[in-house]
C-alpha cells in the first residue's frame, strides 16, 4: 500500500496585514507619538535635524506572521529601531508605555514617574491625527537632506523624497482643516531652533521648488548635528571625557546644533560609568 503523506504545507508565510494611513494616524495620536518600548518622542519636530529623531511605525502586538490582524487594537506606536529589534519575537512585547501612559514595567525600572516624561506625554496629548501626515512630511524632507549631505547613489533621489513630502503636506492640509494650529495646542518645544523653524515652514510650501528650498537650508544644520554627534561618540568610546566636554562646549557655541542633541550628549557624559550610552527615555530640555 502506498504510504499516505500530508499535503499540508508548513512553510507557507502568511501575507503581512498592513495598517492603513488612517490607522497609523489614529494610533500615533492615541499613543501620544511616544514609542511603546523606549518612551522616545516620535514627533520629529522635537528633534529637528539632529540624529536623535526616528520615524514612527505601528508594531503588531501579535505579529502578522502569526495571524495578527491590522486592527487598531493590535497596534502600538513604536520607533523604527525598536520595531526592527522586536521583529516577530512576542517575548519582547513588554511595553513601557501603553496608549500614551507609562506602564507598571516602566514605573518599576524607572523608579517611579519621571517628571520630564510626564511633561512630554502631557504636551503630546495635544496632537491630532492630521499631525501624523505632517510628521511624515518632516521625515521625507530629512531623508532628502541626508542624501544631499551624503550622496549614496540611491534610486530614490532628494527630488523623489521632496515629492513624497509635498504629497503628505497636501494630505495634512486636507485633514487638518478643522484642527487648531500647532501653536495653540502647545505641542511645540520652546524655544525652537533654526532647524525646527525651517521644518515648520513646510506648512506653507505648495510647490516642489519650495520644499527643495527648505531641504537646502536644512542641510548645514543636519551636517553640524551629525558631526557633533559622531565626534562625541568617538570621544566616549575612546574614554576621553575631557574631549567629550570640549565637543559639547563647541556644540553649544554652534547655533546650528540642536539643543536636544546637546542635552542628550550632556546626559550621556554624566552616565559614563553608570548606564552608558543610551537613547532610551529621552528627556525634553
Backbone as CSV, one residue per row, in Angstrom:
resi,resn,N_x,N_y,N_z,CA_x,CA_y,CA_z,C_x,C_y,C_z
1,UNK,0.851,-1.191,0.000,0.000,0.000,0.000,0.886,1.241,0.000
2,UNK,0.494,2.169,-0.851,1.267,3.401,-0.919,1.074,4.233,0.336
3,UNK,2.171,4.645,0.901,2.092,5.435,2.139,1.492,6.801,1.851
4,UNK,0.560,7.197,2.686,-0.084,8.492,2.517,0.779,9.559,3.158
5,UNK,0.919,10.642,2.478,1.699,11.769,3.013,0.813,12.993,3.107
6,UNK,1.109,13.831,4.080,0.320,15.051,4.271,0.611,16.037,3.150
7,UNK,-0.426,16.653,2.668,-0.256,17.685,1.635,-0.269,19.076,2.240
8,UNK,-0.364,19.140,3.559,-0.394,20.433,4.232,0.995,21.058,4.237
9,UNK,1.077,22.299,3.797,2.359,22.991,3.782,2.576,23.714,5.098
10,UNK,3.759,23.482,5.673,4.073,24.123,6.961,4.985,25.328,6.789
11,UNK,5.428,25.553,5.548,6.373,26.650,5.337,5.739,27.854,4.653
12,UNK,4.406,27.842,4.576,3.722,28.942,3.911,3.740,30.184,4.810
13,UNK,4.185,31.288,4.271,4.211,32.532,5.029,2.875,33.241,4.900
14,UNK,2.380,33.701,6.012,1.132,34.446,5.985,1.370,35.808,5.348
15,UNK,0.431,36.253,4.531,0.590,37.600,3.953,0.530,38.650,5.058
16,UNK,1.447,39.601,5.004,1.500,40.625,6.037,0.313,41.556,5.917
17,UNK,-0.347,41.778,7.023,-1.502,42.671,7.058,-1.024,44.056,7.482
18,UNK,-1.106,44.996,6.583,-0.586,46.332,6.834,-1.673,47.260,7.362
19,UNK,-1.253,48.177,8.227,-2.156,49.208,8.723,-2.296,50.299,7.660
20,UNK,-3.473,50.845,7.546,-3.701,51.946,6.610,-3.112,53.228,7.195
21,UNK,-2.985,54.243,6.362,-2.512,55.543,6.857,-3.447,56.083,7.937
22,UNK,-4.739,55.875,7.755,-5.706,56.353,8.752,-5.491,55.648,10.084
23,UNK,-5.186,54.340,10.037,-4.914,53.586,11.267,-3.641,54.094,11.930
24,UNK,-2.613,54.325,11.129,-1.344,54.812,11.670,-1.521,56.173,12.327
25,UNK,-2.305,57.036,11.700,-2.550,58.368,12.254,-3.308,58.268,13.572
26,UNK,-4.290,57.360,13.631,-5.080,57.168,14.849,-4.195,56.686,15.987
27,UNK,-3.371,55.666,15.716,-2.508,55.086,16.755,-1.438,56.082,17.183
28,UNK,-0.935,56.856,16.239,0.073,57.881,16.539,-0.474,58.888,17.543
29,UNK,-1.700,59.341,17.309,-2.323,60.293,18.228,-2.661,59.625,19.557
30,UNK,-3.271,58.435,19.479,-3.688,57.733,20.694,-2.514,57.473,21.624
31,UNK,-1.376,57.092,21.064,-0.194,56.769,21.867,0.704,57.976,22.113
32,UNK,0.211,59.138,21.745,0.901,60.402,22.001,2.297,60.435,21.374
33,UNK,2.414,59.830,20.193,3.670,59.849,19.433,4.853,59.418,20.289
34,UNK,4.594,58.475,21.187,5.626,58.005,22.106,5.858,56.519,21.881
35,UNK,7.107,56.131,21.684,7.435,54.730,21.434,7.050,53.877,22.638
36,UNK,6.300,52.816,22.384,5.827,51.944,23.458,6.965,51.195,24.145
37,UNK,8.123,51.098,23.483,9.244,50.335,24.025,10.303,51.203,24.690
38,UNK,10.434,52.451,24.267,11.535,53.286,24.753,11.103,54.602,25.381
39,UNK,9.899,55.060,25.086,9.464,56.355,25.587,9.964,57.514,24.753
40,UNK,10.658,57.220,23.647,11.173,58.282,22.793,10.036,59.015,22.100
41,UNK,10.147,60.328,22.041,9.187,61.127,21.287,9.408,60.883,19.801
42,UNK,8.342,60.522,19.098,8.410,60.278,17.658,7.793,61.443,16.885
43,UNK,7.620,62.550,17.570,7.211,63.802,16.939,8.507,64.446,16.474
44,UNK,8.834,64.311,15.189,10.138,64.691,14.656,10.497,66.128,14.976
45,UNK,9.503,66.983,15.091,9.762,68.389,15.384,10.464,68.557,16.732
46,UNK,10.338,67.588,17.622,11.037,67.667,18.907,12.549,67.594,18.725
47,UNK,13.001,66.945,17.660,14.430,66.688,17.468,15.051,67.491,16.340
48,UNK,14.221,68.078,15.487,14.748,68.864,14.382,15.624,68.035,13.456
49,UNK,16.734,68.612,13.012,17.632,67.938,12.079,18.706,67.124,12.793
50,UNK,18.551,66.908,14.088,19.531,66.119,14.827,19.346,64.635,14.518
51,UNK,20.378,63.813,14.769,20.261,62.374,14.503,19.442,61.634,15.549
52,UNK,18.853,62.349,16.495,18.060,61.702,17.534,16.690,61.253,17.042
53,UNK,16.224,61.823,15.946,14.861,61.525,15.525,14.759,60.141,14.879
54,UNK,13.616,59.517,15.085,13.275,58.261,14.423,11.845,58.365,13.929
55,UNK,11.580,57.705,12.815,10.229,57.718,12.282,9.379,56.722,13.072
56,UNK,8.088,56.987,13.125,7.173,56.097,13.839,6.765,54.925,12.954
57,UNK,6.544,53.799,13.602,5.969,52.630,12.951,4.844,52.112,13.826
58,UNK,3.905,51.408,13.238,2.889,50.718,14.032,3.329,49.270,14.159
59,UNK,3.652,48.862,15.369,4.092,47.497,15.609,2.892,46.606,15.905
60,UNK,2.836,45.452,15.254,1.780,44.477,15.541,2.042,43.851,16.901
61,UNK,1.089,43.942,17.806,1.239,43.300,19.113,1.341,41.792,18.912
62,UNK,0.389,41.239,18.183,0.509,39.856,17.727,0.997,39.929,16.291
63,UNK,2.211,39.421,16.021,2.795,39.571,14.688,1.876,39.104,13.572
64,UNK,1.955,39.803,12.469,1.157,39.443,11.304,1.476,38.032,10.842
65,UNK,2.754,37.638,10.962,3.163,36.308,10.532,2.565,35.209,11.393
66,UNK,2.023,35.596,12.543,1.395,34.617,13.445,-0.113,34.828,13.524
67,UNK,-0.633,35.464,12.511,-2.080,35.633,12.442,-2.604,36.937,12.981
68,UNK,-1.709,37.827,13.396,-2.140,39.117,13.932,-2.776,39.984,12.860
69,UNK,-3.840,40.662,13.214,-4.562,41.484,12.251,-4.013,42.908,12.240
70,UNK,-4.503,43.702,11.290,-4.154,45.123,11.222,-5.224,45.945,11.912
71,UNK,-5.854,45.362,12.916,-6.834,46.069,13.727,-6.118,47.062,14.634
72,UNK,-6.712,48.208,14.847,-6.059,49.248,15.651,-5.719,48.773,17.057
73,UNK,-6.521,47.860,17.595,-6.246,47.342,18.930,-5.038,46.409,18.939
74,UNK,-4.579,45.993,17.760,-3.425,45.108,17.665,-2.166,45.885,17.287
75,UNK,-2.206,47.194,17.426,-1.052,48.006,17.056,-0.643,48.974,18.142
76,UNK,0.648,49.214,18.249,1.179,50.224,19.167,2.188,51.075,18.407
77,UNK,2.351,52.294,18.851,3.303,53.206,18.243,4.717,52.807,18.686
78,UNK,5.607,52.646,17.734,6.982,52.236,18.046,7.960,52.969,17.149
79,UNK,9.157,53.178,17.657,10.209,53.760,16.824,10.638,52.712,15.810
80,UNK,11.211,53.153,14.708,11.641,52.209,13.677,12.689,51.248,14.228
81,UNK,13.589,51.756,15.103,14.623,50.908,15.681,14.057,49.840,16.588
82,UNK,13.117,50.219,17.454,12.509,49.248,18.370,11.678,48.234,17.603
83,UNK,10.996,48.677,16.571,10.170,47.782,15.772,11.037,46.747,15.052
84,UNK,12.181,47.183,14.533,13.091,46.268,13.847,13.680,45.259,14.820
85,UNK,14.043,45.722,16.012,14.646,44.843,17.016,13.668,43.767,17.465
86,UNK,12.418,44.147,17.638,11.428,43.195,18.133,11.147,42.105,17.108
87,UNK,10.955,42.503,15.847,10.647,41.522,14.820,9.413,40.719,15.167
88,UNK,9.513,39.397,15.053,8.392,38.506,15.352,8.476,37.928,16.757
89,UNK,9.364,38.478,17.582,9.552,37.929,18.916,8.546,38.553,19.878
90,UNK,7.467,37.835,20.159,6.434,38.373,21.051,6.930,38.509,22.485
91,UNK,8.037,37.866,22.815,8.560,37.971,24.182,9.114,39.366,24.453
92,UNK,9.389,40.108,23.370,9.883,41.470,23.556,8.760,42.477,23.746
93,UNK,7.526,42.005,23.712,6.378,42.914,23.817,6.085,43.251,25.279
94,UNK,7.119,43.686,25.991,6.970,44.120,27.371,6.968,45.641,27.326
95,UNK,5.787,46.202,27.128,5.690,47.621,26.850,5.997,48.484,28.063
96,UNK,6.742,49.548,27.808,6.998,50.543,28.847,5.913,51.607,28.836
97,UNK,5.207,51.679,27.703,4.132,52.670,27.570,2.954,52.013,26.874
98,UNK,1.771,52.400,27.291,0.557,51.842,26.716,-0.450,52.962,26.525
99,UNK,-0.805,53.211,25.289,-1.758,54.268,24.950,-1.345,55.612,25.546
100,UNK,-0.039,55.885,25.474,0.455,57.186,25.906,0.645,57.357,27.393
101,UNK,0.666,56.249,28.137,0.875,56.326,29.575,1.926,55.298,29.995
102,UNK,2.759,55.599,31.012,3.774,54.632,31.452,3.110,53.413,32.079
103,UNK,3.653,52.246,31.805,3.135,51.007,32.374,3.812,50.729,33.716
104,UNK,3.353,49.699,34.398,3.979,49.307,35.662,5.430,48.915,35.440
105,UNK,5.720,48.319,34.296,7.102,47.950,33.963,7.982,49.189,33.917
106,UNK,7.495,50.228,33.252,8.245,51.481,33.158,8.462,52.092,34.535
107,UNK,7.404,52.177,35.313,7.497,52.797,36.634,8.441,52.018,37.551
108,UNK,8.450,50.697,37.389,9.323,49.857,38.231,10.790,50.111,37.909
109,UNK,11.146,50.024,36.630,12.545,50.176,36.250,13.024,51.618,36.320
110,UNK,12.119,52.572,36.134,12.497,53.985,36.202,12.479,54.506,37.630
111,UNK,11.947,53.704,38.539,11.897,54.116,39.936,10.808,55.131,40.217
112,UNK,9.742,55.078,39.420,8.624,55.996,39.605,8.401,56.849,38.367
113,UNK,7.377,57.670,38.433,7.047,58.530,37.299,8.117,59.610,37.140
114,UNK,8.698,59.714,35.974,9.725,60.709,35.714,9.051,62.031,35.330
115,UNK,9.380,63.113,36.029,8.714,64.398,35.764,8.804,64.835,34.304
116,UNK,10.011,64.726,33.700,10.175,65.164,32.313,9.314,64.340,31.369
117,UNK,9.171,63.037,31.702,8.389,62.158,30.843,6.918,62.529,30.892
118,UNK,6.431,62.845,32.084,5.030,63.215,32.214,4.759,64.540,31.495
119,UNK,5.760,65.440,31.483,5.620,66.695,30.746,5.503,66.402,29.250
120,UNK,6.345,65.481,28.765,6.300,65.112,27.344,4.944,64.527,26.975
121,UNK,4.448,63.597,27.784,3.183,62.940,27.476,2.016,63.926,27.532
122,UNK,2.070,64.841,28.489,1.011,65.843,28.593,1.036,66.761,27.378
123,UNK,2.233,67.162,26.952,2.353,68.055,25.800,1.863,67.367,24.527
124,UNK,2.291,66.119,24.312,1.937,65.418,23.086,0.502,64.898,23.084
125,UNK,-0.198,65.062,24.203,-1.628,64.734,24.212,-2.394,65.691,23.310
126,UNK,-1.760,66.803,22.961,-2.401,67.794,22.098,-2.296,67.491,20.613
127,UNK,-1.650,66.371,20.259,-1.533,66.005,18.848,-2.898,65.652,18.260
128,UNK,-3.055,65.902,16.976,-4.236,65.489,16.225,-3.822,64.413,15.227
129,UNK,-4.775,63.665,14.732,-4.454,62.618,13.766,-3.812,63.200,12.516
130,UNK,-4.186,64.401,12.147,-3.613,65.032,10.957,-2.114,65.270,11.103
131,UNK,-1.634,65.388,12.350,-0.217,65.660,12.576,0.665,64.518,12.096
132,UNK,0.104,63.321,12.014,0.883,62.182,11.519,1.344,62.439,10.085
133,UNK,0.478,63.030,9.265,0.823,63.311,7.877,1.915,64.375,7.808
134,UNK,1.839,65.369,8.689,2.875,66.399,8.739,4.192,65.791,9.193
135,UNK,4.120,64.888,10.159,5.320,64.227,10.656,5.998,63.420,9.557
136,UNK,5.190,62.778,8.725,5.740,62.011,7.604,6.386,62.931,6.573
137,UNK,5.829,64.115,6.404,6.442,65.093,5.508,7.806,65.514,6.055
138,UNK,7.880,65.748,7.376,9.158,66.080,8.009,10.186,64.987,7.717
139,UNK,9.767,63.736,7.874,10.686,62.615,7.691,11.212,62.552,6.260
140,UNK,10.330,62.721,5.283,10.767,62.669,3.887,11.763,63.784,3.583
141,UNK,11.526,64.953,4.138,12.436,66.081,3.930,13.801,65.783,4.539
142,UNK,13.832,65.190,5.719,15.112,64.893,6.367,15.871,63.790,5.640
143,UNK,15.153,62.869,4.999,15.829,61.869,4.164,16.492,62.563,2.981
144,UNK,15.773,63.508,2.379,16.340,64.276,1.262,17.577,65.045,1.718
145,UNK,17.517,65.607,2.916,18.658,66.340,3.468,19.865,65.413,3.609
146,UNK,19.648,64.222,4.162,20.744,63.264,4.335,21.366,62.887,2.997
147,UNK,20.538,62.745,1.972,21.071,62.370,0.658,21.866,63.500,0.019
148,UNK,21.505,64.730,0.337,22.290,65.867,-0.169,23.647,65.914,0.526
149,UNK,23.653,65.699,1.838,24.898,65.748,2.600,25.812,64.559,2.316
150,UNK,25.201,63.390,2.101,25.980,62.175,1.833,25.345,61.419,0.681
151,UNK,25.611,61.834,-0.550,25.033,61.138,-1.712,25.429,59.670,-1.718
152,UNK,24.440,58.794,-1.876,24.717,57.360,-1.845,24.331,56.646,-3.146
153,UNK,23.958,57.439,-4.147,23.610,56.838,-5.426,22.303,56.068,-5.408
154,UNK,21.489,56.283,-4.386,20.217,55.574,-4.286,19.290,55.974,-5.421
155,UNK,18.433,55.022,-5.805,17.499,55.291,-6.899,16.506,56.385,-6.520
156,UNK,16.153,56.424,-5.237,15.239,57.455,-4.759,16.055,58.686,-4.393
157,UNK,15.978,59.682,-5.214,16.788,60.890,-5.092,16.149,61.896,-4.133
158,UNK,16.883,62.962,-3.779,16.279,64.022,-2.965,14.998,64.562,-3.585
159,UNK,14.965,64.651,-4.902,13.758,65.139,-5.574,12.581,64.194,-5.311
160,UNK,12.843,62.899,-5.334,11.789,61.915,-5.048,11.220,62.153,-3.652
161,UNK,12.107,62.333,-2.660,11.651,62.490,-1.280,10.956,63.833,-1.076
162,UNK,11.356,64.835,-1.828,10.656,66.124,-1.750,9.241,65.999,-2.314
163,UNK,9.098,65.213,-3.372,7.765,64.965,-3.911,6.912,64.204,-2.904
164,UNK,7.527,63.240,-2.214,6.803,62.482,-1.185,6.358,63.402,-0.059
165,UNK,7.232,64.336,0.320,6.887,65.299,1.373,5.736,66.188,0.933
166,UNK,5.781,66.643,-0.316,4.719,67.503,-0.836,3.385,66.775,-0.840
167,UNK,3.395,65.486,-1.171,2.171,64.688,-1.165,1.583,64.597,0.240
168,UNK,2.454,64.362,1.229,1.985,64.267,2.612,1.503,65.623,3.118
169,UNK,2.136,66.702,2.665,1.689,68.041,3.055,0.285,68.317,2.526
170,UNK,0.020,67.868,1.316,-1.315,68.048,0.746,-2.355,67.283,1.553
171,UNK,-2.003,66.079,1.988,-2.925,65.304,2.826,-3.105,65.975,4.176
172,UNK,-2.007,66.497,4.728,-2.102,67.177,6.019,-3.053,68.367,5.943
173,UNK,-2.960,69.153,4.879,-3.860,70.309,4.733,-5.316,69.855,4.652
174,UNK,-5.529,68.761,3.967,-6.891,68.244,3.804,-7.481,67.816,5.143
175,UNK,-6.693,67.090,5.930,-7.225,66.524,7.170,-7.133,67.470,8.364
176,UNK,-6.389,68.556,8.226,-6.204,69.462,9.365,-7.064,70.715,9.270
177,UNK,-7.960,70.757,8.317,-8.772,71.962,8.094,-9.496,72.426,9.354
178,UNK,-9.976,71.485,10.156,-10.751,71.851,11.346,-9.935,71.748,12.645
179,UNK,-8.626,71.498,12.525,-7.774,71.375,13.709,-7.190,72.734,14.098
180,UNK,-7.060,73.010,15.379,-6.400,74.258,15.798,-4.933,74.242,15.352
181,UNK,-4.318,75.395,15.154,-2.899,75.457,14.778,-2.023,74.780,15.840
182,UNK,-0.864,74.317,15.426,0.063,73.666,16.355,0.382,74.563,17.543
183,UNK,0.585,75.842,17.256,0.976,76.775,18.317,-0.080,76.879,19.412
184,UNK,-1.346,76.815,19.049,-2.416,76.936,20.040,-2.597,75.657,20.845
185,UNK,-2.101,74.554,20.324,-2.240,73.285,21.045,-1.074,73.026,21.992
186,UNK,-0.107,73.905,21.987,1.031,73.843,22.916,1.793,72.524,22.817
187,UNK,1.990,72.046,21.608,2.747,70.804,21.429,4.175,71.078,20.968
188,UNK,4.543,72.354,20.850,5.871,72.716,20.383,6.793,73.026,21.550
189,UNK,8.025,72.540,21.449,9.018,72.883,22.455,9.401,74.355,22.313
190,UNK,9.806,74.965,23.408,10.228,76.364,23.372,11.565,76.503,24.087
191,UNK,12.477,77.318,23.530,12.369,77.969,22.213,12.716,76.983,21.113
192,UNK,12.258,77.276,19.906,12.556,76.428,18.762,13.869,76.850,18.115
193,UNK,14.633,75.863,17.653,15.877,76.150,16.962,15.618,76.477,15.496
194,UNK,16.661,76.911,14.807,16.522,77.262,13.404,16.061,76.105,12.546
195,UNK,16.558,74.885,12.836,16.149,73.720,12.057,14.673,73.386,12.277
196,UNK,14.207,73.553,13.506,12.796,73.286,13.804,11.888,74.305,13.121
197,UNK,12.337,75.556,13.097,11.553,76.591,12.417,11.490,76.337,10.909
198,UNK,12.587,75.831,10.351,12.584,75.500,8.924,11.605,74.366,8.636
199,UNK,11.576,73.361,9.497,10.620,72.269,9.311,9.186,72.803,9.377
200,UNK,8.937,73.690,10.315,7.593,74.269,10.435,7.215,75.084,9.203
201,UNK,8.212,75.658,8.538,7.918,76.468,7.353,7.362,75.616,6.212
202,UNK,7.501,74.304,6.310,6.944,73.426,5.278,5.431,73.579,5.175
203,UNK,4.802,74.034,6.249,3.345,74.172,6.236,2.860,75.117,5.147
204,UNK,3.710,76.030,4.728,3.302,76.993,3.703,3.794,76.604,2.307
205,UNK,4.488,75.477,2.195,5.034,75.053,0.904,3.962,74.348,0.069
206,UNK,3.746,74.857,-1.119,2.741,74.252,-2.001,3.347,73.837,-3.337
207,UNK,4.642,74.054,-3.509,5.307,73.660,-4.744,6.541,72.824,-4.415
208,UNK,6.965,72.039,-5.385,8.164,71.220,-5.213,9.389,72.099,-5.005
209,UNK,9.456,73.211,-5.718,10.586,74.130,-5.573,10.690,74.638,-4.134
210,UNK,9.559,74.961,-3.529,9.565,75.479,-2.153,10.070,74.426,-1.175
211,UNK,9.651,73.183,-1.353,10.101,72.103,-0.465,11.600,71.881,-0.626
212,UNK,12.081,71.871,-1.846,13.503,71.655,-2.101,14.340,72.797,-1.537
213,UNK,13.786,73.992,-1.507,14.484,75.130,-0.924,14.656,74.947,0.581
214,UNK,13.633,74.410,1.249,13.735,74.117,2.681,14.802,73.048,2.924
215,UNK,14.840,72.047,2.062,15.835,70.981,2.176,17.251,71.557,2.099
216,UNK,17.486,72.430,1.149,18.811,73.038,1.000,19.200,73.846,2.240
217,UNK,18.240,74.537,2.824,18.533,75.342,4.018,18.774,74.464,5.245
218,UNK,18.140,73.289,5.271,18.303,72.384,6.411,19.620,71.610,6.377
219,UNK,20.181,71.452,5.187,21.372,70.617,5.026,22.515,70.989,5.972
220,UNK,22.893,72.277,6.115,24.001,72.599,7.037,23.674,72.318,8.498
221,UNK,22.395,72.404,8.871,22.006,72.062,10.248,22.237,70.568,10.505
222,UNK,21.782,69.745,9.570,21.944,68.297,9.735,23.415,67.917,9.763
223,UNK,24.216,68.563,8.919,25.646,68.265,8.872,26.320,68.624,10.189
224,UNK,25.984,69.781,10.748,26.572,70.212,12.017,26.190,69.259,13.146
225,UNK,24.935,68.808,13.151,24.481,67.871,14.180,25.162,66.524,14.049
226,UNK,25.276,66.019,12.819,25.901,64.715,12.597,27.374,64.734,13.005
227,UNK,28.070,65.824,12.697,29.486,65.924,13.047,29.671,65.967,14.561
228,UNK,28.824,66.743,15.249,28.925,66.836,16.705,28.623,65.487,17.347
229,UNK,27.601,64.809,16.848,27.219,63.503,17.380,28.337,62.491,17.183
230,UNK,28.907,62.448,15.975,29.967,61.494,15.667,31.210,61.728,16.526
231,UNK,31.626,62.979,16.652,32.813,63.292,17.441,32.603,62.966,18.916
232,UNK,31.382,63.251,19.409,31.088,62.975,20.812,31.153,61.475,21.092
233,UNK,30.542,60.667,20.229,30.535,59.220,20.435,31.953,58.648,20.367
234,UNK,32.763,59.164,19.465,34.149,58.697,19.368,34.915,59.030,20.648
235,UNK,34.661,60.211,21.213,35.338,60.605,22.455,34.944,59.692,23.603
236,UNK,33.649,59.351,23.678,33.212,58.447,24.743,33.785,57.053,24.558
237,UNK,33.792,56.575,23.314,34.325,55.241,23.055,35.817,55.163,23.356
238,UNK,36.508,56.295,23.168,37.941,56.353,23.475,38.187,56.643,24.959
239,UNK,37.105,56.764,25.730,37.175,57.050,27.167,37.932,58.351,27.430
240,UNK,37.517,59.380,26.686,38.123,60.704,26.832,37.038,61.715,27.230
241,UNK,36.620,61.698,28.490,35.557,62.617,28.922,35.913,64.088,28.767
242,UNK,37.193,64.435,28.921,37.584,65.839,28.752,37.355,66.281,27.312
243,UNK,37.690,65.392,26.358,37.459,65.690,24.957,35.963,65.817,24.682
244,UNK,35.164,64.944,25.309,33.709,64.994,25.142,33.157,66.321,25.649
245,UNK,33.694,66.822,26.759,33.255,68.107,27.301,33.568,69.238,26.329
246,UNK,34.727,69.175,25.697,35.107,70.204,24.726,34.160,70.193,23.521
247,UNK,33.778,68.993,23.095,32.866,68.869,21.957,31.502,69.459,22.305
248,UNK,31.036,69.215,23.529,29.756,69.777,23.969,29.836,71.304,24.000
249,UNK,30.965,71.847,24.492,31.137,73.300,24.556,31.113,73.915,23.156
250,UNK,31.780,73.269,22.207,31.783,73.775,20.830,30.391,73.667,20.211
251,UNK,29.680,72.588,20.538,28.329,72.413,20.001,27.398,73.501,20.520
252,UNK,27.556,73.865,21.784,26.711,74.907,22.364,26.966,76.258,21.702
253,UNK,28.182,76.452,21.205,28.520,77.717,20.550,28.067,77.745,19.093
254,UNK,27.688,76.587,18.567,27.255,76.485,17.172,25.733,76.543,17.121
255,UNK,25.186,77.601,16.575,23.735,77.794,16.577,23.004,76.781,15.694
256,UNK,23.739,76.046,14.889,23.102,75.060,14.027,22.930,73.693,14.708
257,UNK,23.575,73.502,15.848,23.459,72.230,16.568,22.221,72.267,17.468
258,UNK,21.429,71.224,17.392,20.169,71.139,18.130,20.366,71.168,19.640
259,UNK,19.509,71.907,20.323,19.520,71.927,21.793,19.286,70.538,22.354
260,UNK,18.417,69.777,21.683,18.101,68.439,22.151,19.314,67.511,22.058
261,UNK,20.125,67.671,20.999,21.333,66.852,20.878,22.334,67.221,21.962
262,UNK,22.473,68.519,22.235,23.392,68.960,23.285,22.959,68.391,24.641
263,UNK,21.652,68.425,24.912,21.146,67.884,26.166,21.406,66.384,26.235
264,UNK,21.231,65.700,25.108,21.471,64.255,25.069,22.941,63.940,25.334
265,UNK,23.847,64.716,24.722,25.273,64.493,24.934,25.641,64.722,26.400
266,UNK,25.083,65.771,26.994,25.382,66.077,28.386,24.927,64.956,29.321
267,UNK,23.720,64.437,29.053,23.207,63.347,29.895,24.063,62.092,29.772
268,UNK,24.496,61.783,28.559,25.277,60.579,28.360,26.682,60.710,28.899
269,UNK,27.215,61.918,28.913,28.515,62.123,29.537,28.408,61.876,31.036
270,UNK,27.313,62.343,31.625,27.082,62.121,33.053,26.847,60.647,33.351
271,UNK,26.353,59.899,32.356,26.026,58.491,32.560,27.222,57.562,32.405
272,UNK,28.372,58.100,31.983,29.561,57.263,31.830,29.913,56.637,33.177
273,UNK,30.079,55.354,33.170,30.343,54.645,34.421,29.073,54.161,35.064
274,UNK,27.931,54.612,34.516,26.639,54.151,35.020,25.958,53.306,33.974
275,UNK,24.954,53.872,33.329,24.210,53.111,32.332,24.829,53.206,30.947
276,UNK,25.825,54.075,30.761,26.492,54.167,29.477,25.681,54.921,28.441
277,UNK,26.052,54.718,27.177,25.396,55.419,26.074,24.018,54.833,25.855
278,UNK,23.018,55.679,25.831,21.656,55.209,25.611,20.835,56.317,24.985
279,UNK,19.766,55.894,24.327,18.816,56.870,23.806,17.433,56.469,24.265
280,UNK,17.368,55.845,25.443,16.080,55.401,25.958,15.560,56.419,26.946
281,UNK,14.266,56.635,26.902,13.622,57.596,27.792,14.282,58.972,27.673
282,UNK,14.230,59.527,26.460,14.838,60.830,26.218,14.096,61.919,26.988
283,UNK,14.862,62.882,27.503,14.291,63.958,28.290,14.146,65.213,27.460
284,UNK,12.997,65.859,27.555,12.782,67.151,26.894,13.443,68.236,27.755
285,UNK,14.354,68.978,27.159,15.003,70.084,27.894,14.987,71.329,27.039
